[in-house]
Amino acid sequence: MATLFAGIDIGSWQTKAALVDEEGKIVGLGLCRSGTDFQGAAKRSLAIALLAGKVKREALAYTVATGLGRENVSFAQGTKTEISCQGKGCYHFFPEEITIVDIGGQDSKIIKLNDRGLRTAFKMNRKCAAGTGAFLEEMARRLEIPLENLDALARGAEKNLELGSFCTVFTATEVLEKIRQGER
């Protein structure tokens, strides 16, 4: 039986789990809503990843929790900040100077790494929901389309439109008004 490692990111909206082997190859992935029970969400996402990878929990040598709910995962042997996890994970797949943009349910982060994978800059937005996953979910709901279709919709836009609002509620209203006026 191969030795596996689990990483679980308990975010404000979604909980993600990834199983990797000793060579860093992804074996299984899991995703579920976080809800109010972070421990339960961590268990659910891990169970989904184990099922996807067709492996048993006994194969796990070590589990690390990250994200907003990382301190609520009693079965994890360690915790790390999501910024360090994002940096290491992205650099593993893109070993060069990169910029990471994370649009989470509660905040947005931009992390810059140099060509050795070391963080050189970091910015975070926590002032409001605009620019976060919560905002994107609200826009999809208001437009009555699946969230995963937002990217294709944006890529197919005929032109860029400027919106004056920074508040999620006002921006959603402004977008709907533009659509009613015939903008696409």
C-alpha positions in Angstrom: 0.0 0.0 0.0 1.4 3.4 -1.0 2.0 6.1 1.6 -0.3 9.1 1.1 -0.6 12.5 2.5 -3.8 14.6 2.8 -4.2 18.4 2.7 -7.5 19.9 3.7 -8.4 23.5 3.1 -11.4 24.5 5.2 -12.6 27.8 3.6 -15.6 29.9 4.6 -17.6 28.5 1.7 -16.0 25.4 0.4 -13.8 22.7 1.9 -11.3 21.0 -0.4 -9.2 17.9 0.2 -6.3 16.6 -1.9 -4.5 13.3 -1.5 -0.9 13.1 -2.8 1.6 10.2 -2.9 5.3 10.3 -1.9 6.2 11.7 -5.4 3.7 14.6 -5.1 1.2 13.0 -7.6 -2.4 13.8 -6.9 -4.3 10.6 -6.1 -7.8 12.0 -5.1 -9.7 15.2 -4.7 -12.7 16.1 -2.6 -15.0 19.2 -2.4 -18.0 20.0 -0.3 -19.7 23.1 1.3 -18.1 24.2 4.6 -21.3 25.2 6.3 -21.1 25.8 10.0 -19.4 22.5 11.0 -15.8 22.8 9.8 -14.8 19.4 11.4 -17.7 17.7 9.6 -16.8 19.4 6.3 -13.2 18.3 6.6 -14.3 14.7 7.2 -16.7 14.9 4.2 -14.2 16.3 1.8 -11.6 13.8 2.9 -14.1 10.9 2.4 -14.8 12.2 -1.1 -11.1 12.4 -1.9 -10.5 8.9 -0.5 -13.4 7.5 -2.6 -12.1 9.3 -5.7 -8.6 7.9 -5.2 -10.0 4.4 -4.4 -7.9 4.3 -1.2 -8.6 3.6 2.5 -7.9 6.1 5.2 -5.3 3.8 6.7 -3.1 4.7 3.8 -2.7 8.3 5.1 0.6 9.0 6.8 0.0 12.6 7.6 -2.9 15.1 7.3 -2.5 18.9 7.3 -5.3 21.4 7.6 -5.3 24.9 6.3 -7.8 27.8 5.7 -10.2 29.6 7.9 -11.3 26.4 9.8 -7.9 24.7 10.1 -7.9 24.8 13.9 -11.2 22.9 14.0 -9.8 19.7 12.4 -8.9 17.5 15.3 -7.7 14.5 13.2 -5.1 16.6 11.4 -1.6 16.2 12.6 -0.6 19.7 11.6 -1.8 23.1 10.4 -0.4 25.6 8.0 -1.5 29.0 6.8 -3.3 29.0 3.5 -0.8 31.5 2.1 2.1 29.2 2.6 0.1 26.2 1.3 -1.0 28.1 -1.8 2.6 29.2 -2.4 4.1 25.7 -2.1 1.3 24.1 -4.1 1.4 26.5 -7.0 5.2 26.5 -7.1 5.2 22.7 -7.2 3.2 22.9 -10.5 4.7 26.1 -11.9 8.3 26.3 -10.7 8.9 29.8 -11.9 8.2 33.4 -10.9 4.4 33.5 -10.5 1.5 35.5 -9.2 -1.3 33.6 -7.4 -4.8 35.1 -7.3 -7.1 33.4 -4.8 -10.7 34.5 -4.8 -12.2 32.9 -1.7 -15.6 33.0 -0.2 -14.6 35.7 2.3 -11.6 37.4 1.0 -9.3 37.8 -2.0 -5.5 37.3 -1.9 -2.7 38.0 -4.4 0.6 36.3 -3.6 3.8 36.9 -5.6 6.5 34.3 -5.7 10.1 34.6 -7.0 11.7 32.0 -9.2 12.8 30.1 -6.1 9.2 29.9 -4.8 9.8 32.4 -2.0 7.0 34.9 -1.3 8.0 38.5 -2.3 4.6 40.3 -2.0 1.2 39.7 -0.6 -2.1 41.6 -0.6 -5.5 40.8 0.9 -9.0 42.3 0.6 -11.2 41.9 3.6 -13.2 45.1 3.5 -16.3 43.8 1.7 -17.7 40.9 -0.3 -17.0 42.5 -3.7 -14.3 40.5 -5.5 -14.8 37.4 -3.5 -16.4 34.0 -4.2 -19.5 35.1 -2.3 -19.9 38.0 -4.8 -19.4 35.6 -7.8 -22.0 33.2 -6.4 -24.4 36.1 -5.9 -23.9 37.3 -9.4 -24.5 33.8 -10.8 -27.7 33.5 -8.7 -29.0 36.9 -9.9 -28.2 36.0 -13.5 -29.9 32.6 -13.0 -26.9 30.7 -14.4 -24.6 28.0 -12.9 -21.6 29.5 -11.2 -19.2 27.5 -13.4 -20.7 29.3 -16.5 -19.5 32.7 -15.4 -16.1 32.3 -16.9 -17.5 31.4 -20.4 -20.0 34.2 -20.1 -17.2 36.7 -19.4 -15.0 35.4 -22.2 -17.9 35.7 -24.7 -18.6 39.4 -23.7 -18.7 41.8 -26.7 -17.1 44.6 -24.7 -16.0 45.6 -21.2 -18.4 47.6 -19.1 -17.5 49.7 -16.2 -19.5 49.3 -13.0 -19.5 52.1 -10.5 -20.4 50.2 -7.4 -18.0 48.3 -5.0 -20.8 46.8 -2.9 -22.0 43.4 -3.9 -25.7 44.3 -3.6 -25.3 47.5 -5.6 -23.1 45.9 -8.3 -25.6 43.0 -8.8 -28.4 45.6 -9.3 -26.2 47.6 -11.7 -25.4 44.5 -13.7 -29.1 43.5 -14.0 -29.9 47.1 -15.1 -27.2 47.0 -17.8 -28.7 43.7 -19.1 -32.2 45.1 -19.2 -30.7 48.0 -21.3 -29.5 45.4 -23.8 -25.9 45.1 -22.9 -24.3 41.7 -23.4 
